Amino acid sequence: MPVWRALASRLSIVPLVALPVLAGCGKSAAPAAPAAPAPAEVGVVVARAGEVGVLTELPGRTEASRVAQVRARVAGILQKQLFREGSDVKPGQPLFRIDDAPYRAALASAQAALARAEANLLQTRAQAERYKPLAEAKAVSEQDYIAAQAAFKQSEADVAAGKAALQTAQINLGYAAVNAPIGGRIGRALVTEGALVGQGEATQLAVIQQIDPLYVNFTQSAAEVLRLRAAIAAGRFKRAGDTGAAPVRVLLEDGSTYPLPGKLLFSDLTVDAGTGQITLRAELPNPKGALLPGLYVRVQLEQAQASNAIVLPQQAVQRSSDGDRVFVVAPDGKVAPRPVKVSLGQERQWVVLEGLQGGEQVVVDGFQKIRPNATVKPVPWGAAASAAPAASAASR
């Protein structure tokens, strides 16, 4: 066979063999359709309506319930300090002793003057009694009888003055021992032993403050008070503490809550013209003396109760300058924002007053997974929180 015929036959066979191979390559290169992503899981709570106390958080300062300035009521040299600074003292406990020698001498002088007046009274009484029948018999002049009666009355007055002087001397002698007027915690001594006190003025020696119970003074805007009263009058709220004083909780500067609850004592009847605030006072038990006067605190006051409110965790409410909102999951899994009106509730939760209905699912966790018009898979908030650590451990 000629060479050119052999080459032609080979060239005619090659395309026929290559076609099936190219066809097979075309089938394997076709792209597969992407699978739809699974809905993201978000933690939700179910809104349940009920009666909830509405709290108002206000700034305040603590104050001693009783304060007594211990002063020297008589003049003299301070001889002895009888207490330990910063300790608790009882009513009537001796605190200082002032040199009482001058007052003991004054007391002895007053006793002697009283004795002299009483002796003179005996003499004038006897003379007046002796002159009475003589005057009736005209044996003495009427002028002598009147003089005897006057001397008797003057002697009675002298005895009364002597008794008053004796009592004054006893009081002054008692003031030489300075006792605690009230019970409480005493501060530092303001004078030292050997100092002359009470000379011309009642020298302040120390200060006693009763800190159990402790007062908390705080202020509230008059506008807020009026709005709250209007809401109570309209029936949206009912007044808290109808059977007693409204309860009060105190938050300390470090963010912790003081464990013992207090009670509201009163609210002032006038509004401060400069600030528009009303002053309120609460009483707080302080048996261990843990709180001191002058502390800055935050006061949570339950002034009203909402009868059809919903309590949500704080992280469920998104707060901004445009207002408050929550994300609600519909039955079909769609998430939508919802504007709400909230107030502070118990355990630092939010009380939703308007915008939610009982039974709705509110997103608490997983906000970063929410997209516009997205569909999510709601799971109970507690279950979502507990599943997260397990999932992270499994990924390792």
C-alpha positions as MATLAB code, in Angstrom:
seq = 'MPVWRALASRLSIVPLVALPVLAGCGKSAAPAAPAAPAPAEVGVVVARAGEVGVLTELPGRTEASRVAQVRARVAGILQKQLFREGSDVKPGQPLFRIDDAPYRAALASAQAALARAEANLLQTRAQAERYKPLAEAKAVSEQDYIAAQAAFKQSEADVAAGKAALQTAQINLGYAAVNAPIGGRIGRALVTEGALVGQGEATQLAVIQQIDPLYVNFTQSAAEVLRLRAAIAAGRFKRAGDTGAAPVRVLLEDGSTYPLPGKLLFSDLTVDAGTGQITLRAELPNPKGALLPGLYVRVQLEQAQASNAIVLPQQAVQRSSDGDRVFVVAPDGKVAPRPVKVSLGQERQWVVLEGLQGGEQVVVDGFQKIRPNATVKPVPWGAAASAAPAASAASR';
ca = [
       0.000    0.000    0.000;
       1.344    3.432   -0.825;
       2.521    5.568    2.123;
       0.025    8.419    1.560;
      -2.955    6.029    1.740;
      -1.768    4.661    5.082;
      -1.453    8.217    6.516;
      -4.924    9.159    5.266;
      -6.525    6.141    6.902;
      -4.872    6.954   10.253;
      -6.036   10.601   10.184;
      -9.628    9.523    9.503;
      -9.660    7.241   12.588;
      -8.272    9.722   15.194;
     -11.330   12.047   15.384;
     -13.656    9.099   15.779;
     -11.731    7.869   18.807;
     -11.417   11.319   20.406;
     -15.131   12.203   20.223;
     -16.308    9.926   23.035;
     -13.514   11.211   25.278;
     -14.458   14.868   24.716;
     -18.116   14.081   25.251;
     -17.348   12.431   28.581;
     -15.288   15.429   29.709;
     -18.189   17.770   28.950;
     -20.588   15.837   31.237;
     -18.306   15.867   34.328;
     -17.618   19.682   34.191;
     -21.312   20.756   34.591;
     -21.740   22.767   37.990;
     -24.132   21.377   40.689;
     -26.984   23.587   42.116;
     -26.125   25.018   45.660;
     -28.100   23.676   48.624;
     -30.292   26.188   50.615;
     -28.668   27.277   53.957;
     -30.302   26.097   57.180;
     -32.119   28.802   59.255;
     -29.934   30.346   61.962;
     -30.794   29.491   65.577;
     -31.690   32.357   67.931;
     -32.515   32.196   71.613;
     -36.027   33.394   72.454;
     -38.302   33.786   75.451;
     -42.071   33.605   75.376;
     -43.760   36.798   76.549;
     -46.126   36.196   79.467;
     -48.288   39.004   80.854;
     -48.881   39.457   84.574;
     -48.772   41.874   87.516;
     -45.317   43.395   87.837;
     -43.866   46.076   90.093;
     -42.615   49.090   88.146;
     -39.344   50.443   89.535;
     -37.876   53.913   89.346;
     -34.095   54.254   89.802;
     -32.973   57.527   91.345;
     -29.681   58.905   92.734;
     -29.396   59.481   96.462;
     -27.119   59.812   99.493;
     -27.165   58.118  102.853;
     -27.624   60.090  106.053;
     -27.549   59.216  109.732;
     -31.013   58.923  111.226;
     -29.932   60.882  114.318;
     -26.957   63.186  114.838;
     -25.942   64.635  118.215;
     -23.151   67.115  118.815;
     -21.581   66.415  122.188;
     -20.804   69.798  123.794;
     -19.396   71.049  127.077;
     -22.259   72.680  128.997;
     -20.079   74.003  131.802;
     -16.656   75.664  131.759;
     -13.595   73.861  133.036;
     -10.483   71.876  132.247;
     -11.078   68.605  130.379;
      -9.563   65.928  132.606;
     -10.356   62.610  130.935;
     -11.598   61.076  127.668;
     -13.592   57.939  128.487;
     -14.347   56.390  125.079;
     -12.565   54.871  122.093;
     -12.835   56.902  118.914;
     -14.918   55.260  116.186;
     -16.694   52.903  118.592;
     -20.383   52.432  119.286;
     -21.679   54.125  122.445;
     -24.909   53.700  124.391;
     -27.231   56.464  125.648;
     -25.941   57.871  128.941;
     -22.458   56.371  128.553;
     -19.729   58.647  130.072;
     -17.606   60.255  127.370;
     -15.587   63.073  129.039;
     -14.936   64.285  132.546;
     -14.459   68.002  133.284;
     -12.798   69.244  136.489;
     -15.738   69.422  138.897;
     -14.048   70.949  141.968;
     -15.596   74.422  141.439;
     -19.038   72.876  140.996;
     -18.767   70.738  144.108;
     -17.866   73.907  146.040;
     -20.827   75.750  144.500;
     -23.087   72.867  145.502;
     -21.862   73.016  149.112;
     -22.441   76.792  149.170;
     -25.975   76.340  147.841;
     -26.688   73.701  150.504;
     -25.481   76.082  153.229;
     -27.562   78.962  151.886;
     -30.637   76.752  151.840;
     -30.019   75.643  155.421;
     -29.729   79.302  156.537;
     -32.958   80.198  154.728;
     -34.787   77.273  156.335;
     -33.572   78.316  159.807;
     -34.771   81.859  159.210;
     -38.094   80.470  158.046;
     -38.584   78.698  161.400;
     -38.013   81.935  163.288;
     -40.271   84.103  161.156;
     -43.042   81.496  161.131;
     -42.989   81.294  164.927;
     -43.075   85.076  165.268;
     -45.961   85.396  162.822;
     -47.944   82.705  164.638;
     -47.275   84.417  168.039;
     -48.363   87.840  166.765;
     -51.643   86.587  165.328;
     -53.593   86.185  168.627;
     -51.951   89.303  170.020;
     -53.105   91.320  167.041;
     -56.660   90.004  167.493;
     -56.531   91.108  171.147;
     -55.099   94.480  170.179;
     -52.012   93.702  172.251;
     -49.676   94.579  169.387;
     -50.080   97.110  166.692;
     -51.441   96.089  163.357;
     -48.232   97.348  161.741;
     -46.089   94.941  163.808;
     -48.368   92.049  162.875;
     -48.120   92.893  159.176;
     -44.312   93.148  159.418;
     -44.171   89.693  161.050;
     -46.328   88.205  158.289;
     -44.129   89.840  155.619;
     -40.962   88.493  157.218;
     -42.505   85.027  157.219;
     -43.442   85.243  153.521;
     -39.971   86.528  152.656;
     -38.401   83.601  154.491;
     -40.538   81.194  152.461;
     -39.325   82.885  149.279;
     -35.719   82.618  150.473;
     -36.154   78.888  151.039;
     -37.626   78.444  147.519;
     -34.706   80.416  146.015;
     -32.246   78.343  148.027;
     -33.784   75.118  146.721;
     -33.543   76.412  143.116;
     -29.897   77.425  143.644;
     -29.164   73.998  145.100;
     -30.781   72.316  142.080;
     -28.758   74.519  139.709;
     -25.549   73.606  141.499;
     -26.428   69.909  141.261;
     -27.139   70.239  137.526;
     -23.849   72.033  136.894;
     -21.995   69.377  138.844;
     -23.715   66.727  136.729;
     -22.685   68.525  133.537;
     -19.049   68.115  134.545;
     -19.515   64.454  133.546;
     -20.293   64.565  129.797;
     -22.493   61.605  128.800;
     -23.740   60.372  125.423;
     -27.131   61.952  124.629;
     -28.007   59.201  122.106;
     -26.729   55.783  121.117;
     -24.702   55.424  117.951;
     -21.206   55.578  116.527;
     -18.946   58.304  117.867;
     -16.255   59.950  115.774;
     -12.938   61.401  116.767;
     -12.516   63.626  119.821;
     -12.421   67.290  118.809;
     -10.508   68.410  121.934;
      -7.678   66.909  123.944;
      -7.274   66.336  127.651;
      -6.110   69.490  129.450;
      -8.017   71.875  127.172;
     -10.232   74.599  128.632;
     -13.778   74.003  127.350;
     -17.104   75.730  127.765;
     -15.579   79.123  128.476;
     -18.042   81.588  126.949;
     -19.566   78.998  124.556;
     -20.588   75.355  124.532;
     -17.443   73.782  123.074;
     -18.104   70.875  120.685;
     -16.299   67.778  121.961;
     -17.418   65.007  119.541;
     -20.228   63.912  117.209;
     -22.421   60.823  117.597;
     -24.331   59.477  114.605;
     -26.990   56.804  114.766;
     -26.590   54.717  111.599;
     -29.083   51.936  112.346;
     -31.484   52.635  110.799;
     -29.951   54.790  108.085;
     -31.774   57.401  106.013;
     -31.434   57.659  102.226;
     -32.361   61.035  100.739;
     -33.050   61.164   96.995;
     -34.902   63.326   94.505;
     -37.353   62.679   91.696;
     -38.532   64.924   88.893;
     -41.878   66.535   89.632;
     -42.928   65.805   86.025;
     -42.343   62.072   86.569;
     -44.385   62.155   89.763;
     -47.267   63.873   87.991;
     -47.169   61.397   85.078;
     -47.189   58.470   87.498;
     -50.125   59.887   89.431;
     -52.021   60.440   86.188;
     -51.365   56.827   85.117;
     -52.578   55.557   88.491;
     -55.690   57.728   88.244;
     -56.351   56.415   84.708;
     -56.162   52.809   85.932;
     -53.032   51.804   83.995;
     -51.090   51.378   87.240;
     -52.092   50.760   90.798;
     -50.242   52.289   93.704;
     -47.597   50.113   95.346;
     -47.540   49.797   99.108;
     -51.260   50.424   99.707;
     -51.045   48.276  102.836;
     -47.735   49.768  103.978;
     -44.716   51.788  102.914;
     -43.451   51.395   99.352;
     -40.427   49.026   99.235;
     -36.979   50.395   98.391;
     -33.785   48.695   97.185;
     -30.357   50.331   97.244;
     -27.561   49.804   94.678;
     -24.050   50.626   95.881;
     -21.325   52.408   93.914;
     -19.660   49.099   92.942;
     -22.897   47.920   91.306;
     -23.843   45.437   94.036;
     -27.280   45.419   95.649;
     -27.553   46.043   99.389;
     -29.169   42.844  100.731;
     -31.656   44.421  103.158;
     -34.715   46.205  101.721;
     -35.837   49.578  103.003;
     -39.120   51.456  103.027;
     -40.218   54.878  101.826;
     -40.871   57.253  104.729;
     -42.205   60.362  102.993;
     -42.045   62.583   99.942;
     -41.756   66.327  100.322;
     -44.823   68.479   99.768;
     -42.985   71.189   97.840;
     -41.021   71.264   94.591;
     -37.555   72.818   94.492;
     -37.991   75.920   92.347;
     -34.409   75.732   91.082;
     -34.282   72.074   90.019;
     -37.922   71.009   89.666;
     -37.228   68.017   91.929;
     -39.153   66.548   94.857;
     -37.167   65.238   97.823;
     -37.965   61.754   99.119;
     -36.590   59.873  102.119;
     -36.322   56.141  102.753;
     -35.330   54.235  105.879;
     -32.795   51.438  105.520;
     -31.815   48.891  108.197;
     -28.079   48.843  108.879;
     -27.545   46.404  111.771;
     -23.878   45.675  111.013;
     -22.950   49.283  110.220;
     -21.836   48.315  106.703;
     -23.176   51.562  105.227;
     -21.865   54.939  106.333;
     -23.449   58.399  106.098;
     -22.636   60.354  102.947;
     -22.417   57.410  100.525;
     -23.643   57.925   96.952;
     -26.165   55.214   96.063;
     -28.830   54.401   93.482;
     -32.307   53.876   94.879;
     -34.809   51.534   93.239;
     -38.291   52.562   94.332;
     -41.425   50.579   93.549;
     -44.053   53.296   93.261;
     -46.618   51.431   91.166;
     -47.626   48.026   89.822;
     -48.616   47.260   86.225;
     -51.425   44.696   86.029;
     -50.859   43.516   82.429;
     -47.128   43.868   81.831;
     -44.426   41.565   80.423;
     -40.992   41.062   81.958;
     -38.002   40.572   79.623;
     -34.257   40.180   80.213;
     -32.367   43.404   79.687;
     -30.472   42.095   76.640;
     -33.758   41.510   74.796;
     -34.451   45.246   74.536;
     -32.512   47.334   72.018;
     -32.284   50.931   73.276;
     -31.472   53.909   71.044;
     -32.249   57.589   70.620;
     -35.158   56.617   68.365;
     -36.784   54.592   71.136;
     -36.822   51.042   72.463;
     -37.480   47.959   70.357;
     -37.424   44.168   70.450;
     -37.221   41.500   67.729;
     -40.258   39.232   67.523;
     -40.259   35.845   65.742;
     -43.497   35.148   63.870;
     -44.980   31.618   63.662;
     -43.490   31.215   60.170;
     -39.987   31.996   61.475;
     -39.766   35.534   60.105;
     -38.090   38.095   62.383;
     -39.396   41.657   62.627;
     -38.506   44.595   64.914;
     -41.212   45.877   67.244;
     -41.201   49.269   69.066;
     -42.049   48.938   72.775;
     -42.421   51.109   75.865;
     -40.443   49.816   78.833;
     -39.772   50.586   82.470;
     -37.314   49.185   84.985;
     -38.546   46.072   86.789;
     -37.438   43.646   89.466;
     -34.002   42.010   89.284;
     -32.891   44.741   86.827;
     -35.162   43.403   84.095;
     -37.267   45.461   81.717;
     -41.023   45.668   82.170;
     -42.710   46.045   78.772;
     -45.761   48.232   79.244;
     -46.805   48.568   75.583;
     -46.002   46.880   72.241;
     -46.083   43.163   73.085;
     -48.763   40.527   73.530;
     -48.647   37.435   75.668;
     -47.397   34.325   73.850;
     -45.129   36.113   71.360;
     -41.537   34.923   70.952;
     -38.938   37.610   71.668;
     -35.290   37.265   70.616;
     -32.824   37.421   73.511;
     -29.659   35.970   71.960;
     -28.275   35.710   68.402;
     -28.924   39.221   67.106;
     -25.813   38.990   64.917;
     -27.505   36.190   62.934;
     -30.592   38.237   62.077;
     -30.847   39.618   58.529;
     -33.676   41.623   56.912;
     -36.588   39.353   55.989;
     -34.584   36.375   57.260;
     -36.092   33.155   58.550;
     -34.686   31.862   61.850;
     -35.088   28.826   64.021;
     -36.245   29.898   67.508;
     -34.972   27.842   70.437;
     -35.571   28.452   74.167;
     -33.077   30.986   75.481;
     -31.704   28.740   78.238;
     -31.268   25.809   75.826;
     -29.455   27.990   73.302;
     -27.073   29.240   75.960;
     -26.266   25.738   77.182;
     -25.862   24.317   73.672;
     -23.266   26.896   72.667;
     -20.469   25.556   74.921;
     -21.191   22.009   73.813;
     -20.996   22.955   70.145;
     -17.726   24.787   70.639;
     -16.266   21.775   72.476;
     -17.365   19.416   69.675;
     -15.709   21.623   67.040;
     -12.425   21.163   68.817;
];
